[in-house]
Amino acid sequence: MPLLLDQQITTDYGQFTVLSDAELDWGLDEFFTGQSNGWVGAGVSGSLYVGLANWSGSRVRMELHNGIPDLGSWEDIVEVSVVFPSGSDVRWESWGGEAGAVLALPPDTYRVRVSADGRDTAARYDRRSDSPVDSYLIELWPTARTDDDDDVVRTTSEDAAYWNGVWGGQREG
């Protein structure tokens, strides 16, 4: 299992994106179009948005798997599908491109599971810290699935439930 990223991400507004070569020029509402969750957006082609609960520093680990990984006991879990187009470099960025790097992630169609712990504590924490209070595991695996459906696997934090209410629920029908 290749490890793609494992570090503390410091970002304003909790914005963390994984995107292909295209410049990011969309609003948050477009990331969540057609989705039921409100903190992991895949509504913009070739892009993935993860809303981190702590604006000043969260632990983010990203792994590439050959198949569906075990679910684990995380507090909040969402799954989405994303396509990174052939010929593109895939990179991560914090808000406004403050930080980021190219990922060793081949362009492909992926199912993505984002798991989180500590969102409630992090949402109330208003200082920068060397020790993050929230953590995220982003697991990707190749899939033939190309639909845009997201699945809210587990929601136990008030923060995830709040964002599901703010940005989620945009799925038609």
Secondary structure, 3 states (H helix, E strand, C coil): CCEEEEEEECCHHHEEEEECCCCCCCCHHHHCCCCCCCCEECCCCCEEEEECCCCCCEEEEEEECCCCCCCCCCCEEEEEEEECCCCCCCEEEEHHHCCEEECCCCCCEEEEEEEEECHHHHHHCCCCCCCCCCEEEEEEEECCCCCCCCEEEECCCHHHHHHHHHCCCCCCC
